[in-house]
Each structure stands twice: as structure tokens, then as C-alpha cells.
Amino acid sequence: MTSRFTKLNDGWNADPNVPNEQVDLLDRELALSFNLNRFRFAALKGERATLRFSGVSHYRLGEENDHAWYEGFGRYPEAPGWGEFYEVREDIVELDADGWIAVRDLPASRHFLFYLRDSTFECLANDWTFERLT
């Protein structure tokens, strides 16, 4: 089945050159922090933001980069655009890809995907929020 993608970032994105992503896990909440894109959106140099995911069951920060994606070798080459944050809807989430980390045994209801400069972040969680860090 072909995946369906819903773009979730509106008015913000990660820095396209140096996102400096960092993953922190506290209990069943995961935080993905990154530098904001000041070239396309209103952000200060070095300003950071955090995506917080609740009810996390699994996550991965893979090594896929934009070169592999543009050449059609990405995990989701049919995604609408590189560098965006999506919710992925499909029948089966393949947890056999390299790098998945199990957080808890209970299933999560949603699948999130964020293409960063030199990596791909995926998270199976129940919900997410976005916050700018000052």
C-alpha cells in the first residue's frame, strides 16, 4: 500500500544546514530539539524548538540523508518533500529498519516522520506538540 503523508509543520522548520538535532527521553515522552530555519521563517540565529511526543512506543534517528532521498533510495521516496515534518498513514509500520528503539510495549496510534539535513527521525506516539525555546 502507498503511504499517505500529512504535512504538520506550518510556519516553521528545522535549519536546512545545521539542525543540530537532539533526542531526549523522559518516561514515555520524547523531545526532539533542533535549530529553527531562519532563512524561510521568522526565527533568530541559533533559535531552537522542540517537538514533544507523548505515549511513545518506538523511535529512530536514522542516517538517511537528502542525497539518498533525492536519488530514490529513501525509506519513503514517495514523501511529498524533503525537510518536512509529516504524519504517515499506512497499513504497516516496518520496525525492521535499522535503529528503532523500543520505549514501551504498548502500541502507539500515530506515526511521525521528520526529514532533517543528514538524518531521518521517526516516532510512533499518540500525540505531539511544538514549542519554541527562548
DSSP file with accessible surface (Angstrom, degrees, kcal/mol):
  #  RESIDUE AA STRUCTURE BP1 BP2  ACC     N-H-->O    O-->H-N    N-H-->O    O-->H-N    TCO  KAPPA ALPHA  PHI   PSI    X-CA   Y-CA   Z-CA
    1    1 A M              0   0  147      0, 0.0     2,-0.3     0, 0.0    91,-0.1   0.000 360.0 360.0 360.0 140.6    0.0    0.0    0.0
    2    2 A T        -     0   0  104      1,-0.1     2,-0.1    88,-0.1    89,-0.1  -0.569 360.0-118.0 -76.1 137.1    1.2    3.5   -0.8
    3    3 A S        -     0   0   10     -2,-0.3     2,-0.4    87,-0.1    87,-0.2  -0.395  19.8-144.2 -72.6 150.4    1.9    5.7    2.2
    4    4 A R  E     -A   89   0A 147     85,-2.7    85,-3.1    -2,-0.1     2,-0.4  -0.957  14.1-156.4-115.1 139.2   -0.1    8.9    2.7
    5    5 A F  E     -A   88   0A  34     -2,-0.4     2,-0.5    83,-0.2    83,-0.2  -0.951  11.3-165.1-122.4 133.6    1.6   11.9    4.3
    6    6 A T  E     -A   87   0A  57     81,-2.4    81,-2.3    -2,-0.4     2,-0.3  -0.974  24.8-132.9-114.8 118.0    0.1   14.9    6.1
    7    7 A K  E     +A   86   0A 108     -2,-0.5    79,-0.3    79,-0.2    -2,-0.0  -0.541  25.7 179.2 -71.7 130.9    2.5   17.8    6.4
    8    8 A L        +     0   0   32     77,-3.4     2,-0.5    -2,-0.3    78,-0.2   0.641  50.0  90.0-109.4 -22.4    2.4   19.1   10.0
    9    9 A N        +     0   0    5     76,-1.0     2,-0.4     2,-0.0    76,-0.1  -0.710  48.1 172.4 -84.3 124.7    5.0   22.0   10.1
   10   10 A D        -     0   0  147     -2,-0.5     3,-0.1     1,-0.1    -2,-0.0  -0.961  69.7  -2.9-133.7 111.3    3.3   25.3    9.3
   11   11 A G  S    S+     0   0   39     -2,-0.4     2,-0.3     1,-0.2    31,-0.2   0.549 124.1  60.5  85.5   9.4    5.4   28.5    9.6
   12   12 A W        +     0   0   17     29,-0.1     2,-0.3    24,-0.0    -1,-0.2  -0.980  50.6 163.2-157.1 161.6    8.5   26.7   11.0
   13   13 A N        -     0   0    9     -2,-0.3    24,-2.9    24,-0.1     2,-0.1  -0.954  42.6 -80.6-169.0 169.5   11.0   24.1   10.0
   14   14 A A  B     -F   36   0B   7     69,-0.4    22,-0.3    -2,-0.3     6,-0.1  -0.449  59.2 -86.8 -77.5 152.0   14.5   22.8   11.1
   15   15 A D        -     0   0   21     20,-2.8   102,-0.4     3,-0.2    22,-0.1  -0.369  35.0-143.5 -55.6 129.0   17.6   24.6    9.9
   16   16 A P  S    S+     0   0   59      0, 0.0    -1,-0.2     0, 0.0    -2,-0.1   0.691  93.7  34.3 -74.9 -15.0   18.5   23.2    6.5
   17   17 A N  S    S+     0   0   86      1,-0.1     3,-0.1   100,-0.0    -2,-0.1   0.843 134.5  10.6-104.4 -49.0   22.2   23.3    7.1
   18   18 A V        +     0   0   90      1,-0.1    -3,-0.2     2,-0.1    -1,-0.1  -0.669  60.1 163.0-135.5  78.6   22.8   22.7   10.8
   19   19 A P        -     0   0    7      0, 0.0    16,-3.2     0, 0.0    -4,-0.2   0.803  28.7-157.7 -69.2 -24.9   19.7   21.4   12.5
   20   20 A N        -     0   0  101     14,-0.2    -2,-0.1     1,-0.1    13,-0.0   0.922  18.8-161.6  49.1  52.8   21.8   20.2   15.4
   21   21 A E        -     0   0   52     13,-0.1     2,-0.3    11,-0.1    13,-0.2  -0.329  13.5-173.4 -70.8 147.0   19.1   17.7   16.4
   22   22 A Q  E     -G   33   0C  99     11,-2.2    11,-2.8     2,-0.0     2,-0.5  -0.991  11.3-151.7-143.3 133.0   19.0   16.2   19.9
   23   23 A V  E     -G   32   0C  35     -2,-0.3     2,-0.4     9,-0.2     9,-0.2  -0.904  13.9-179.5-107.8 130.1   16.7   13.5   21.3
   24   24 A D  E     -G   31   0C  70      7,-2.5     7,-3.2    -2,-0.5     2,-0.5  -0.998   9.5-159.1-127.5 136.9   15.8   13.3   25.0
   25   25 A L  E     +G   30   0C  69     -2,-0.4     2,-0.4     5,-0.2     5,-0.2  -0.965  12.7 174.8-121.6 123.3   13.6   10.6   26.5
   26   26 A L  E >   -G   29   0C 125      3,-2.8     3,-2.6    -2,-0.5     2,-0.2  -0.963  66.0 -54.8-128.5 111.9   11.8   11.0   29.8
   27   27 A D  T 3  S-     0   0  137     -2,-0.4     0, 0.0     1,-0.3     0, 0.0  -0.381 120.7 -21.7  57.0-119.3    9.4    8.2   30.8
   28   28 A R  T 3  S+     0   0  116     -2,-0.2    28,-2.1    -3,-0.1     2,-0.4   0.193 120.9  92.9-105.6  15.3    7.0    7.9   27.8
   29   29 A E  E <   -G   26   0C  78     -3,-2.6    -3,-2.8    25,-0.2     2,-0.4  -0.927  56.6-164.3-110.2 135.0    7.6   11.4   26.5
   30   30 A L  E     -GH  25  53C   0     23,-2.3    23,-3.0    -2,-0.4     2,-0.5  -0.941   2.8-158.4-117.8 138.8   10.3   12.1   23.9
   31   31 A A  E     -GH  24  52C   7     -7,-3.2    -7,-2.5    -2,-0.4     2,-0.6  -0.975   4.0-168.1-119.2 126.5   11.7   15.5   23.0
   32   32 A L  E     -GH  23  51C   0     19,-2.8    19,-2.6    -2,-0.5     2,-0.3  -0.957  14.7-171.2-110.4 109.4   13.3   16.2   19.6
   33   33 A S  E     +GH  22  50C  13    -11,-2.8   -11,-2.2    -2,-0.6     2,-0.3  -0.794  12.4 158.6-103.1 148.2   15.1   19.6   19.8
   34   34 A F  E     - H   0  49C   0     15,-2.2    15,-2.5    -2,-0.3     2,-0.3  -0.985  44.1 -89.5-160.5 160.6   16.6   21.4   16.8
   35   35 A N  E     - H   0  48C  24    -16,-3.2   -20,-2.8    -2,-0.3    13,-0.3  -0.594  48.5-119.7 -74.8 140.1   17.7   24.7   15.4
   36   36 A L  B     -F   14   0B   5     11,-3.3     2,-0.9    -2,-0.3    10,-0.3  -0.463  22.6-107.0 -81.3 154.5   15.0   26.6   13.6
   37   37 A N     >  +     0   0   10    -24,-2.9     4,-1.0     1,-0.2     3,-0.2  -0.694  37.7 174.3 -82.3 105.6   15.2   27.6    9.9
   38   38 A R  T  4  +     0   0  100     -2,-0.9     5,-0.3     1,-0.2    -1,-0.2   0.510  69.7  70.9 -90.5  -5.0   15.7   31.4    9.9
   39   39 A F  T  4 S+     0   0  115      1,-0.1    -1,-0.2     3,-0.1     3,-0.1   0.792 115.8  17.7 -81.2 -30.0   16.2   31.5    6.2
   40   40 A R  T  4 S+     0   0  157     -3,-0.2     2,-0.3     1,-0.1    -2,-0.2   0.584 126.5  41.4-113.6 -19.4   12.5   30.9    5.3
   41   41 A F  S  < S-     0   0   40     -4,-1.0     2,-0.8   -28,-0.1    -1,-0.1  -0.868  94.5 -84.2-131.5 163.7   10.7   31.6    8.6
   42   42 A A  S    S+     0   0   88     -2,-0.3     2,-0.3   -31,-0.2    -3,-0.1  -0.556  74.1 126.1 -70.9 105.7   10.7   34.1   11.4
   43   43 A A        -     0   0   21     -2,-0.8     2,-0.2    -5,-0.3     3,-0.1  -0.963  55.4-117.1-158.3 149.0   13.5   32.8   13.7
   44   44 A L    >   -     0   0  132     -2,-0.3     3,-2.3     1,-0.1    -8,-0.2  -0.519  48.7 -82.6 -84.4 157.6   16.6   34.2   15.3
   45   45 A K  T 3  S+     0   0  168      1,-0.3    -1,-0.1    -2,-0.2     3,-0.1  -0.394 118.9   9.1 -60.2 126.5   20.0   32.9   14.6
   46   46 A G  T 3  S+     0   0   55      1,-0.3    -1,-0.3   -10,-0.3     2,-0.1   0.443  90.0 151.3  81.0   0.9   20.5   29.8   16.8
   47   47 A E    <   -     0   0   35     -3,-2.3   -11,-3.3   -11,-0.1     2,-0.3  -0.426  29.5-155.0 -67.4 139.7   16.9   29.8   18.0
   48   48 A R  E     -HI  35 133C  48     85,-0.6    85,-3.0   -13,-0.3     2,-0.3  -0.749  12.8-167.8-116.7 161.1   15.8   26.3   18.9
   49   49 A A  E     -HI  34 132C   0    -15,-2.5   -15,-2.2    -2,-0.3     2,-0.4  -0.919  10.6-141.4-138.8 165.1   12.5   24.5   19.0
   50   50 A T  E     -HI  33 131C   2     81,-2.9    81,-2.2    -2,-0.3     2,-0.5  -0.998   3.3-154.5-134.5 133.1   11.3   21.2   20.5
   51   51 A L  E     -HI  32 130C   0    -19,-2.6   -19,-2.8    -2,-0.4     2,-0.5  -0.935  20.3-159.1 -97.7 125.2    8.8   18.6   19.2
   52   52 A R  E     -HI  31 129C  68     77,-2.6    77,-2.0    -2,-0.5     2,-0.5  -0.934   4.2-163.9-109.8 130.8    7.4   16.7   22.2
   53   53 A F  E     -HI  30 128C   0    -23,-3.0   -23,-2.3    -2,-0.5     3,-0.3  -0.954   3.6-159.6-116.3 130.0    5.8   13.3   21.6
   54   54 A S  E    S+ I   0 127C  52     73,-1.8    72,-2.4    -2,-0.5    73,-1.3  -0.782  70.9  23.2-108.3 153.2    3.6   11.7   24.2
   55   55 A G  S    S-     0   0   12    -27,-0.4     2,-0.2    -2,-0.3    -1,-0.2   0.884  81.8-175.0  63.8  41.4    2.7    8.0   24.5
   56   56 A V        +     0   0    0    -28,-2.1    69,-0.3    -3,-0.3    -1,-0.2  -0.477  23.2 169.0 -74.6 133.2    5.9    6.9   22.6
   57   57 A S        -     0   0    4     67,-2.7    46,-3.4     1,-0.4    47,-1.3   0.739  68.6  -1.0-106.9 -39.8    6.3    3.3   21.8
   58   58 A H  E     +CB 102 124A  42     66,-1.0    66,-3.0    44,-0.3    -1,-0.4  -0.986  60.0 175.1-147.0 154.8    9.3    3.4   19.4
   59   59 A Y  E     -CB 101 123A  32     42,-1.7    42,-3.3    -2,-0.3     2,-0.3  -0.975   5.8-168.9-153.4 163.6   11.5    5.9   17.7
   60   60 A R  E     - B   0 122A  19     62,-2.4    62,-2.5    -2,-0.3     2,-0.5  -0.988  17.7-157.6-152.2 147.7   14.6    6.1   15.5
   61   61 A L  E     - B   0 121A  69     38,-0.4    60,-0.2    -2,-0.3     2,-0.1  -0.896  34.5-169.1-122.8  93.0   17.0    8.7   14.3
   62   62 A G  E     - B   0 120A   7     58,-3.2    58,-1.5    -2,-0.5    37,-0.1  -0.352  31.1-119.9 -86.6 169.4   18.4    7.2   11.1
   63   63 A E        +     0   0  181     56,-0.2    -1,-0.1    -2,-0.1    58,-0.1   0.347  63.5 132.9 -91.6   6.1   21.3    8.1    8.9
   64   64 A E        -     0   0   25     56,-0.2     2,-0.2     4,-0.1    52,-0.2  -0.332  37.4-167.3 -59.7 135.9   19.2    8.7    5.7
   65   65 A N     >  -     0   0   52     53,-0.1     4,-2.0    50,-0.1    53,-0.2  -0.697  36.1 -98.0-121.5 176.3   20.2   12.0    4.1
   66   66 A D  H  > S+     0   0   34     51,-1.2     4,-2.8    -2,-0.2     5,-0.2   0.837 117.8  60.0 -65.4 -30.6   18.9   14.2    1.4
   67   67 A H  H  > S+     0   0  111      1,-0.2     4,-1.4     2,-0.2    -1,-0.2   0.943 108.3  43.6 -63.6 -46.7   21.2   12.8   -1.3
   68   68 A A  H  4>S+     0   0   27      2,-0.2     5,-2.8     1,-0.2     6,-0.5   0.921 114.7  51.0 -63.5 -41.6   19.8    9.2   -0.8
   69   69 A W  H ><5S+     0   0   28     -4,-2.0     3,-1.8     4,-0.2     5,-0.4   0.942 109.5  48.1 -63.1 -47.8   16.2   10.6   -0.7
   70   70 A Y  H 3<5S+     0   0  150     -4,-2.8    -1,-0.2     1,-0.3    -2,-0.2   0.783 108.7  55.5 -65.8 -24.0   16.6   12.6   -3.9
   71   71 A E  T 3<5S-     0   0  133     -4,-1.4    -1,-0.3    -5,-0.2    -2,-0.2   0.392 121.8-107.2 -88.2   3.9   18.1    9.6   -5.7
   72   72 A G  T < 5S+     0   0   44     -3,-1.8    -3,-0.2    -4,-0.2    -2,-0.1   0.632  91.7 111.1  84.6  14.9   15.0    7.5   -4.8
   73   73 A F      < +     0   0  153     -5,-2.8    -4,-0.2    -6,-0.2    -5,-0.1   0.237  44.8 119.6-105.2  13.8   16.7    5.4   -2.1
   74   74 A G  S    S-     0   0   10     -6,-0.5     4,-0.1    -5,-0.4    -8,-0.0  -0.293  77.2-113.6 -75.7 163.3   14.9    6.8    0.9
   75   75 A R  S    S+     0   0   55      1,-0.3    -1,-0.1     2,-0.1     3,-0.1   0.857 118.7  23.2 -62.7 -34.2   12.7    4.8    3.2
   76   76 A Y  S >  S+     0   0    9      1,-0.1     3,-1.9     2,-0.0    -1,-0.3  -0.622  71.1 164.5-129.8  71.7    9.8    6.8    1.9
   77   77 A P  T 3  S+     0   0   61      0, 0.0    -1,-0.1     0, 0.0    -2,-0.1   0.734  74.2  64.1 -65.2 -16.2   10.8    8.1   -1.5
   78   78 A E  T 3  S+     0   0   86     -3,-0.1    -3,-0.0    -4,-0.1    -2,-0.0   0.444  72.9 124.5 -87.1   2.4    7.2    8.9   -2.3
   79   79 A A  S <  S-     0   0    6     -3,-1.9     3,-0.1     1,-0.1   -75,-0.0  -0.320  72.0-119.0 -59.7 144.8    7.0   11.6    0.5
   80   80 A P  S    S-     0   0   94      0, 0.0     2,-0.3     0, 0.0    -1,-0.1   0.795  82.6  -4.2 -62.1 -30.5    5.9   15.0   -0.8
   81   81 A G    >   -     0   0   19      3,-0.0     3,-0.7     0, 0.0    34,-0.2  -0.968  67.3-110.5-165.6 145.8    9.1   16.9    0.1
   82   82 A W  T 3  S+     0   0   34     -2,-0.3     3,-0.1     1,-0.2    35,-0.1  -0.459  96.6  29.1 -72.8 148.6   12.4   16.6    1.8
   83   83 A G  T 3  S+     0   0   15      1,-0.3   -69,-0.4    33,-0.2     2,-0.2   0.611  92.5 118.2  84.3  12.6   13.0   18.5    5.1
   84   84 A E    <   -     0   0   25     -3,-0.7    31,-2.0   -71,-0.1     2,-0.5  -0.698  63.1-121.1-112.7 164.7    9.4   18.5    6.3
   85   85 A F  E     + D   0 114A   0     -2,-0.2   -77,-3.4    29,-0.2   -76,-1.0  -0.912  41.2 174.3-106.7 124.4    7.6   17.1    9.3
   86   86 A Y  E     -AD   7 113A   4     27,-3.6    27,-2.6    -2,-0.5     2,-0.5  -0.892  37.1-132.9-128.5 158.8    4.8   14.6    8.5
   87   87 A E  E     -AD   6 112A  12    -81,-2.3   -81,-2.4    -2,-0.3     2,-0.5  -0.953  33.2-146.3-103.2 132.3    2.3   12.2    9.9
   88   88 A V  E     -AD   5 111A   6     23,-3.0    23,-0.6    -2,-0.5     2,-0.5  -0.862  12.3-167.2-103.2 131.2    2.5    9.0    7.9
   89   89 A R  E     +A    4   0A  99    -85,-3.1   -85,-2.7    -2,-0.5     2,-0.3  -0.982  29.9 126.3-120.6 121.9   -0.6    6.9    7.3
   90   90 A E        -     0   0   46     -2,-0.5     3,-0.1   -87,-0.2   -87,-0.1  -0.954  64.3-103.8-160.9 169.0   -0.2    3.4    6.0
   91   91 A D  S    S+     0   0  127     -2,-0.3     2,-0.4     1,-0.2    -1,-0.1   0.899 100.9  28.6 -69.4 -43.0   -1.3   -0.1    6.9
   92   92 A I        -     0   0  124    -91,-0.1     2,-0.6    -3,-0.1    -1,-0.2  -0.972  62.1-151.9-129.3 131.4    2.0   -1.4    8.3
   93   93 A V        -     0   0   45     -2,-0.4     2,-1.0    -3,-0.1    31,-0.0  -0.901  24.5-137.0 -97.1 120.4    4.9    0.4   10.0
   94   94 A E    >   +     0   0  106     -2,-0.6     3,-0.7     1,-0.2    -2,-0.0  -0.690  25.4 177.4 -84.1 105.7    8.1   -1.5    9.3
   95   95 A L  T 3   +     0   0   70     -2,-1.0     5,-0.2     1,-0.2    -1,-0.2   0.361  66.2  84.5 -87.8   6.6   10.0   -1.7   12.6
   96   96 A D  T 3   +     0   0  127      3,-0.1    -1,-0.2     2,-0.1     3,-0.1   0.534  62.5 110.4 -86.8  -3.3   12.7   -3.8   11.0
   97   97 A A  S X  S-     0   0   24     -3,-0.7     3,-1.0     1,-0.1     0, 0.0  -0.373  84.8 -86.2 -65.6 150.1   14.5   -0.7    9.6
   98   98 A D  T 3  S+     0   0  141      1,-0.2    -1,-0.1   -38,-0.0    -2,-0.1  -0.260 104.6  23.5 -58.9 141.3   17.8    0.0   11.3
   99   99 A G  T 3   +     0   0   51      1,-0.3   -38,-0.4    -3,-0.1    -1,-0.2   0.439  69.3 153.0  91.9   1.5   17.9    2.0   14.5
  100  100 A W    <   -     0   0   35     -3,-1.0     2,-0.5    -5,-0.2    -1,-0.3  -0.464  27.8-157.4 -66.9 135.0   14.4    1.6   16.0
  101  101 A I  E     -C   59   0A  79    -42,-3.3   -42,-1.7    -2,-0.2     2,-0.4  -0.965   9.7-137.5-116.0 124.1   14.5    2.0   19.8
  102  102 A A  E     +C   58   0A  66     -2,-0.5   -44,-0.3   -44,-0.2     3,-0.1  -0.671  25.1 172.6 -82.1 131.2   11.6    0.5   21.8
  103  103 A V        -     0   0   37    -46,-3.4     2,-0.3     1,-0.5   -45,-0.2   0.759  68.4  -7.8-104.0 -40.3   10.3    2.7   24.7
  104  104 A R        -     0   0   36    -47,-1.3    -1,-0.5     2,-0.2   -76,-0.0  -0.977  60.3-120.5-153.7 162.1    7.3    0.6   25.8
  105  105 A D  S    S+     0   0  165     -2,-0.3   -48,-0.1    -3,-0.1    -1,-0.0   0.684  81.6  97.3 -80.8 -21.3    5.4   -2.4   24.6
  106  106 A L  S    S-     0   0  104    -50,-0.1    -2,-0.2     1,-0.1    -3,-0.1  -0.462  81.2-110.7 -71.4 141.4    2.0   -0.7   24.2
  107  107 A P        -     0   0  110      0, 0.0     2,-0.3     0, 0.0    -1,-0.1  -0.372  23.6-137.1 -71.8 150.1    1.2    0.3   20.6
  108  108 A A        -     0   0   25      1,-0.1    18,-0.2     2,-0.1   -52,-0.1  -0.762   7.5-138.1-101.4 154.9    1.1    4.0   19.7
  109  109 A S  S    S+     0   0   89     -2,-0.3     2,-0.3   -54,-0.1    17,-0.2   0.648  77.3  47.7 -91.2 -13.7   -1.7    5.3   17.5
  110  110 A R  E     - E   0 125A  65     15,-1.9    15,-1.9    17,-0.1     2,-0.5  -0.930  61.7-145.7-134.5 155.0    0.3    7.6   15.2
  111  111 A H  E     -DE  88 124A   7    -23,-0.6   -23,-3.0    -2,-0.3     2,-0.3  -0.975  19.0-168.3-121.8 121.1    3.5    7.5   13.0
  112  112 A F  E     -DE  87 123A   0     11,-3.1    11,-2.1    -2,-0.5     2,-0.4  -0.852   3.8-171.1-114.0 147.9    5.5   10.7   12.7
  113  113 A L  E     -DE  86 122A   0    -27,-2.6   -27,-3.6    -2,-0.3     2,-0.4  -1.000   4.7-177.8-140.6 130.4    8.4   11.4   10.3
  114  114 A F  E     -DE  85 121A   0      7,-2.9     7,-2.9    -2,-0.4     2,-0.7  -0.965  15.6-150.2-134.5 117.1   10.8   14.4   10.1
  115  115 A Y  E     - E   0 120A   1    -31,-2.0     5,-0.2    -2,-0.4  -101,-0.2  -0.782  22.4-179.2 -86.5 117.2   13.4   14.7    7.4
  116  116 A L        -     0   0    3      3,-2.5     3,-0.3    -2,-0.7   -33,-0.2  -0.464  44.5 -82.9-106.0-179.4   16.5   16.6    8.8
  117  117 A R  S    S+     0   0   89   -102,-0.4   -51,-1.2     1,-0.2   -99,-0.0   0.938 119.3   1.3 -52.8 -60.1   19.7   17.6    6.9
  118  118 A D  S    S+     0   0   85    -53,-0.2     2,-0.3   -52,-0.1    -1,-0.2   0.098 128.6  46.3-120.4  20.7   21.6   14.3    7.3
  119  119 A S        -     0   0    8     -3,-0.3    -3,-2.5     2,-0.0     2,-0.4  -0.979  64.7-130.9-155.3 166.7   19.1   12.1    9.2
  120  120 A T  E     -BE  62 115A   0    -58,-1.5   -58,-3.2    -2,-0.3     2,-0.5  -0.994  17.9-156.8-125.7 126.0   15.6   11.0    9.4
  121  121 A F  E     +BE  61 114A   0     -7,-2.9    -7,-2.9    -2,-0.4     2,-0.4  -0.883  13.9 177.6-103.5 132.5   13.6   11.0   12.6
  122  122 A E  E     -BE  60 113A   0    -62,-2.5   -62,-2.4    -2,-0.5     2,-0.3  -0.986   1.7-179.0-131.8 146.8   10.6    8.7   13.1
  123  123 A C  E     -BE  59 112A   0    -11,-2.1   -11,-3.1    -2,-0.4     2,-0.7  -0.991  21.8-151.4-148.3 132.7    8.4    8.3   16.1
  124  124 A L  E     +BE  58 111A  17    -66,-3.0   -67,-2.7    -2,-0.3   -66,-1.0  -0.943  46.9 136.3-101.9 112.6    5.4    6.1   17.0
  125  125 A A  E     - E   0 110A   0    -15,-1.9   -15,-1.9    -2,-0.7   -70,-0.2  -0.924  61.9-117.4-149.8 172.5    3.4    8.1   19.5
  126  126 A N  S    S-     0   0   61    -72,-2.4     2,-0.3    -2,-0.3   -71,-0.2   0.765  88.9 -10.7 -89.4 -29.0   -0.1    9.1   20.5
  127  127 A D  E     -I   54   0C  75    -73,-1.3   -73,-1.8   -17,-0.1     2,-0.3  -0.975  56.9-149.0-161.3 172.1    0.3   12.9   20.1
  128  128 A W  E     -I   53   0C  49     -2,-0.3     2,-0.3   -75,-0.2   -75,-0.2  -0.975   3.6-166.4-148.3 156.3    2.8   15.7   19.5
  129  129 A T  E     -I   52   0C  79    -77,-2.0   -77,-2.6    -2,-0.3     2,-0.4  -0.963  13.5-141.2-139.3 158.6    3.3   19.4   20.4
  130  130 A F  E     +I   51   0C  55     -2,-0.3     2,-0.4   -79,-0.2   -79,-0.2  -0.963  21.5 173.4-121.1 134.8    5.6   22.1   19.1
  131  131 A E  E     -I   50   0C  77    -81,-2.2   -81,-2.9    -2,-0.4     2,-0.3  -0.996  26.3-132.8-143.8 139.7    7.3   24.7   21.2
  132  132 A R  E     -I   49   0C  92     -2,-0.4     2,-0.4   -83,-0.2   -83,-0.3  -0.707  22.5-138.8 -83.4 141.0    9.9   27.4   20.5
  133  133 A L  E      I   48   0C  54    -85,-3.0   -85,-0.6    -2,-0.3    -2,-0.0  -0.842 360.0 360.0-100.6 135.7   12.7   27.6   23.1
  134  134 A T              0   0  183     -2,-0.4   -85,-0.0   -87,-0.1   -87,-0.0  -0.723 360.0 360.0-112.5 360.0   13.8   31.1   24.1
